């Protein structure tokens, strides 16, 4: 039951496209511009985007505004829903744009797992492969159906070698 694993303390809780602590939960990315002399280093905060394949949204005013903005943009633009979701959720207010004031939480990427985490890391680690995820979203790979079947074989049927035949990434 995914509701046993969410915190419900934010407007939006979402799985991540990140694959480790830095990419999922954020890191200080430093831009170096030597021509600036002593002020050459500019610090930025980065995370990989939320994955719109699985998220929980509380019924709050900022959440309703988020969904209204996403729906309006998608009805007007030929755009990727996940990109629009992240842009509306994360872009700050600036001249000509009023940003959203929604609180956000990134879900545990081992419990709410994307397929990059599973196929590049978890299946190769004896400890991590014993964890039981809440969901696995096959989003990084084009051969979705065979991978989904293998995920069920591995986690539900206990077939330990079910994930073995697949490459980390994709062949095409």
N, C-alpha and C positions, 0 to 999 in steps of 0.2 A: 504494500500500500504506500504510494509515494507521499501521502499526507503524513505518514509517520516520520518522514525524513526532511520535511521543510520547516522553516522557522516561523514564518508568518509575521516577521517583524519589519518587513519592507513592503513597499508598494509592488515591486517586481522582484521575483527570485527566478533566476534563469540558469540553465546549464551553459557551459562555456565551450567555445571552440578551442580554448587553450589546452595544452597537453602536459603542463607541469605547474608548479607553484607560481613561477614568475608569469607565465603567459596567461594563466587562468585568473590569478588574484592581483596581479599588478607588479610593476617594477619601475625603478628609476632609470630612465634611458637618458644618457648624457650626450648631447650634441657638442662636438668640438669644432670651433671656428678659430684657428690659430691667429688669423689677422686681427682679432679683437683684443689681443694682448692679455692682460690679467683677467679680463672678463670673457675669456674664450669659451668657457663651459656653460652651456644652458641645460638645465635639468628639465626633463619632461616625465610625466607619469603615463605609463602605457599598460593596457591589458588587451588581450585578444577579445574579439567581439562575443557578445552573448549569442547563443544559438537559439534561434526561434523554433527549433524542433521540439523543445520541451521547456516550458516555463510555468510559473504560478503567478497570477496577478490578483492582488487583493482588491476588493471593490471600494477603492478610494477615489477621491476627486482627481489626483494626479494620474492614476491608472486609467480612469475613464478618458481623461484628456489625451493620454498617450494613445489609446486605441482609436479615439476619434481622429487624431492627427495621422496615424498610420493608415487608417481606412480612407481618409480624404486623399492622401498622397497617392495611395495605390489605385484609387479610382481615376486620378488625373494623369499619372505618370506610368510609363512602362518601366517598372523598377523591381528590384529583388526585394521581397518582403523582409528578409533578414537585415539587409542593409538599411532599409527605411526604419525598421524597428530600432536598430542601434543608433542611427542618426538622431531620431526623435528623442530617444532616451538619454543620450550622452552629450549631444552638442550643447554648449553653454550659451546663455544669453549673450548677445553681442549686438552692435548697431544694426537695426533692421530685423532682429529676430529675438523673440522671447522664448527662452529655453524652458524646458519642463522642469518642475521641481519634484521629481519622483525619487524616492529612496530605492536603492538597489542592493541586492545580495547575489553573489555568485555562488551557485550550488557546488557542493563537493564534487570535484571532477572524477573521483573514483566511484562515487555512488550514482552520479548522473553522467555517465560516461559517453564520450564520443568515440567513433571507431578508430581515430588516430591513437588515442590513449590505449585502447584495447589491443590493437594489432602491433603497435610499435613498442609498447612498454609492458602492459599487464600480462599478456600471454607468455612473455619471456622471463618473468620474475616469479619465482616459486611462492613468495609471500603474497604478492599482489594478486596472483591468479587464484588465491583462496578466498579473496573478498567476493561478496555477493553484491553486485550493483543493483540499484533500484530500477534503472533503465539503461539500455545501450542504444544509442542512436547511430545508425550506420550512415554517416554523413560525409565522410572523407573518401569514400570508395564508390565507384560506379557499379560494381557487381554486387548490388545490395541484396538481392534475394538469396544467393548462395551463402553470403556472409551472415545474413540474418538466421538462416537455417543452422549454420554452424554455431552461432551464438546460443541458440536454443539447445542444440546438442551438448554444448559445453556446460552451460549453466543449469539447464533443467534436467537433462539426461545424464550428466556427469561424464560425458565422453571426453577424456582428457586431451586427446589428440585432434579434436574437431576443428580447432583453429589453425592447426599446423600447415595445411596445404596452401594457405594464402600468403602472398607477399605483404610486406609492411605497407606499401603504397598500392598503386595500381599499375598494371602493365600497359595501360593506354590512357 
